[in-house]
């Protein structure tokens, strides 16, 4: 079964999220999600234009997202990203969202909403 496109707006709603950067991208469609705290895993396994779900809240996440062509970054557990990360997301035009849910719960909610992991079509 192929992955379906999920609009970023629906992802934000499902995540009970707050958009810190990228309100202008809410109509963007995203096909895959990747969840990781190891940025080396993101570089190795995330598909381009995926949603990155992570518990890290530093600028390195945004740098990795740019290198891996990640469509949007969603930070879990209600963590507030450091100002450098927010500024870099603005500079690179990468949507940055925070969610109060744990990574486990958020992944389940997004899966129920139709999102699949980066290995779905492998």
C-alpha positions as YAML, in Angstrom:
chain: A
units: angstrom
residues:
- id: 1
  name: UNK
  ca: [0.00, 0.00, 0.00]
- id: 2
  name: UNK
  ca: [1.42, 3.39, -0.99]
- id: 3
  name: UNK
  ca: [1.74, 6.30, 1.37]
- id: 4
  name: UNK
  ca: [-0.85, 9.06, 1.33]
- id: 5
  name: UNK
  ca: [-0.17, 12.77, 1.41]
- id: 6
  name: UNK
  ca: [-1.04, 14.52, 4.66]
- id: 7
  name: UNK
  ca: [-1.32, 18.29, 4.77]
- id: 8
  name: UNK
  ca: [0.95, 19.99, 7.31]
- id: 9
  name: UNK
  ca: [-2.10, 21.74, 8.77]
- id: 10
  name: UNK
  ca: [-3.59, 18.32, 9.63]
- id: 11
  name: UNK
  ca: [-0.28, 17.20, 11.13]
- id: 12
  name: UNK
  ca: [-0.26, 20.27, 13.39]
- id: 13
  name: UNK
  ca: [-3.87, 19.61, 14.45]
- id: 14
  name: UNK
  ca: [-3.18, 15.93, 15.12]
- id: 15
  name: UNK
  ca: [-0.09, 16.84, 17.15]
- id: 16
  name: UNK
  ca: [-1.96, 19.52, 19.11]
- id: 17
  name: UNK
  ca: [1.00, 21.51, 17.87]
- id: 18
  name: UNK
  ca: [2.15, 25.08, 17.98]
- id: 19
  name: UNK
  ca: [3.78, 26.42, 14.83]
- id: 20
  name: UNK
  ca: [6.86, 28.46, 15.71]
- id: 21
  name: UNK
  ca: [8.07, 28.91, 12.14]
- id: 22
  name: UNK
  ca: [6.32, 28.28, 8.85]
- id: 23
  name: UNK
  ca: [2.66, 29.25, 9.12]
- id: 24
  name: UNK
  ca: [2.92, 30.02, 5.40]
- id: 25
  name: UNK
  ca: [3.58, 26.31, 4.71]
- id: 26
  name: UNK
  ca: [0.47, 24.81, 6.35]
- id: 27
  name: UNK
  ca: [-0.94, 23.71, 2.98]
- id: 28
  name: UNK
  ca: [2.22, 21.68, 2.21]
- id: 29
  name: UNK
  ca: [1.63, 17.97, 1.67]
- id: 30
  name: UNK
  ca: [3.95, 15.49, 3.39]
- id: 31
  name: UNK
  ca: [4.07, 11.80, 2.53]
- id: 32
  name: UNK
  ca: [6.46, 10.31, 5.12]
- id: 33
  name: UNK
  ca: [7.54, 10.78, 8.72]
- id: 34
  name: UNK
  ca: [10.78, 9.90, 10.47]
- id: 35
  name: UNK
  ca: [11.29, 9.94, 14.22]
- id: 36
  name: UNK
  ca: [14.79, 10.07, 15.65]
- id: 37
  name: UNK
  ca: [17.00, 11.76, 18.17]
- id: 38
  name: UNK
  ca: [20.18, 10.61, 16.44]
- id: 39
  name: UNK
  ca: [20.78, 13.01, 13.58]
- id: 40
  name: UNK
  ca: [23.03, 10.42, 11.92]
- id: 41
  name: UNK
  ca: [19.93, 8.20, 11.63]
- id: 42
  name: UNK
  ca: [18.05, 11.06, 9.99]
- id: 43
  name: UNK
  ca: [20.82, 11.51, 7.44]
- id: 44
  name: UNK
  ca: [20.96, 7.77, 6.77]
- id: 45
  name: UNK
  ca: [17.27, 6.84, 6.67]
- id: 46
  name: UNK
  ca: [14.92, 9.81, 6.21]
- id: 47
  name: UNK
  ca: [13.40, 10.33, 2.79]
- id: 48
  name: UNK
  ca: [13.53, 13.80, 1.25]
- id: 49
  name: UNK
  ca: [10.54, 16.04, 2.07]
- id: 50
  name: UNK
  ca: [9.62, 13.98, 5.16]
- id: 51
  name: UNK
  ca: [8.41, 15.21, 8.53]
- id: 52
  name: UNK
  ca: [11.10, 14.86, 11.20]
- id: 53
  name: UNK
  ca: [9.80, 14.09, 14.69]
- id: 54
  name: UNK
  ca: [12.43, 14.54, 17.39]
- id: 55
  name: UNK
  ca: [13.02, 15.27, 21.05]
- id: 56
  name: UNK
  ca: [16.04, 17.44, 20.29]
- id: 57
  name: UNK
  ca: [15.53, 21.18, 20.38]
- id: 58
  name: UNK
  ca: [18.81, 22.65, 19.20]
- id: 59
  name: UNK
  ca: [20.10, 24.26, 16.01]
- id: 60
  name: UNK
  ca: [21.77, 21.00, 14.92]
- id: 61
  name: UNK
  ca: [18.31, 19.57, 14.21]
- id: 62
  name: UNK
  ca: [17.64, 22.37, 11.73]
- id: 63
  name: UNK
  ca: [21.08, 21.98, 10.14]
- id: 64
  name: UNK
  ca: [20.43, 18.25, 9.72]
- id: 65
  name: UNK
  ca: [16.94, 18.93, 8.35]
- id: 66
  name: UNK
  ca: [18.42, 21.20, 5.73]
- id: 67
  name: UNK
  ca: [21.07, 18.64, 4.74]
- id: 68
  name: UNK
  ca: [18.50, 15.82, 4.54]
- id: 69
  name: UNK
  ca: [15.90, 17.95, 2.69]
- id: 70
  name: UNK
  ca: [13.39, 17.52, 5.52]
- id: 71
  name: UNK
  ca: [10.06, 19.28, 4.89]
- id: 72
  name: UNK
  ca: [9.25, 20.17, 8.51]
- id: 73
  name: UNK
  ca: [10.52, 19.54, 12.04]
- id: 74
  name: UNK
  ca: [8.21, 18.62, 14.92]
- id: 75
  name: UNK
  ca: [9.67, 18.69, 18.45]
- id: 76
  name: UNK
  ca: [7.94, 16.50, 21.04]
- id: 77
  name: UNK
  ca: [7.33, 16.61, 24.81]
- id: 78
  name: UNK
  ca: [6.55, 20.33, 24.73]
- id: 79
  name: UNK
  ca: [10.20, 21.27, 24.55]
- id: 80
  name: UNK
  ca: [10.88, 24.85, 23.56]
- id: 81
  name: UNK
  ca: [13.65, 25.03, 20.94]
- id: 82
  name: UNK
  ca: [16.60, 27.25, 21.69]
- id: 83
  name: UNK
  ca: [16.47, 30.65, 20.02]
- id: 84
  name: UNK
  ca: [19.30, 29.70, 17.64]
- id: 85
  name: UNK
  ca: [17.19, 26.82, 16.32]
- id: 86
  name: UNK
  ca: [14.17, 29.07, 15.77]
- id: 87
  name: UNK
  ca: [16.29, 31.69, 14.01]
- id: 88
  name: UNK
  ca: [17.92, 29.07, 11.78]
- id: 89
  name: UNK
  ca: [14.53, 27.54, 10.91]
- id: 90
  name: UNK
  ca: [13.33, 31.01, 9.89]
- id: 91
  name: UNK
  ca: [16.48, 31.60, 7.83]
- id: 92
  name: UNK
  ca: [16.22, 28.23, 6.08]
- id: 93
  name: UNK
  ca: [12.41, 28.46, 5.75]
- id: 94
  name: UNK
  ca: [11.87, 25.11, 7.47]
- id: 95
  name: UNK
  ca: [8.58, 24.80, 9.40]
- id: 96
  name: UNK
  ca: [9.19, 24.22, 13.11]
- id: 97
  name: UNK
  ca: [6.41, 22.88, 15.32]
- id: 98
  name: UNK
  ca: [6.23, 21.81, 18.96]
- id: 99
  name: UNK
  ca: [3.85, 19.21, 20.39]
- id: 100
  name: UNK
  ca: [3.07, 18.30, 23.99]
- id: 101
  name: UNK
  ca: [2.90, 14.58, 23.17]
- id: 102
  name: UNK
  ca: [5.68, 12.06, 23.69]
- id: 103
  name: UNK
  ca: [7.36, 10.74, 20.56]
- id: 104
  name: UNK
  ca: [5.64, 7.37, 20.99]
- id: 105
  name: UNK
  ca: [2.15, 8.85, 21.29]
- id: 106
  name: UNK
  ca: [2.66, 11.35, 18.51]
- id: 107
  name: UNK
  ca: [3.87, 8.69, 16.09]
- id: 108
  name: UNK
  ca: [0.77, 6.63, 16.85]
- id: 109
  name: UNK
  ca: [-1.53, 9.59, 16.33]
- id: 110
  name: UNK
  ca: [0.11, 10.49, 13.02]
- id: 111
  name: UNK
  ca: [-0.02, 6.87, 11.86]
- id: 112
  name: UNK
  ca: [-3.77, 6.84, 12.59]
- id: 113
  name: UNK
  ca: [-4.04, 10.07, 10.57]
- id: 114
  name: UNK
  ca: [-2.56, 8.30, 7.53]
- id: 115
  name: UNK
  ca: [1.15, 9.04, 7.80]
- id: 116
  name: UNK
  ca: [3.69, 6.28, 7.26]
- id: 117
  name: UNK
  ca: [7.35, 5.88, 8.04]
- id: 118
  name: UNK
  ca: [10.18, 6.44, 5.58]
- id: 119
  name: UNK
  ca: [10.51, 2.69, 5.03]
- id: 120
  name: UNK
  ca: [6.87, 2.28, 3.95]
- id: 121
  name: UNK
  ca: [7.57, 1.80, 0.23]
- id: 122
  name: UNK
  ca: [10.89, 0.00, 0.68]
...
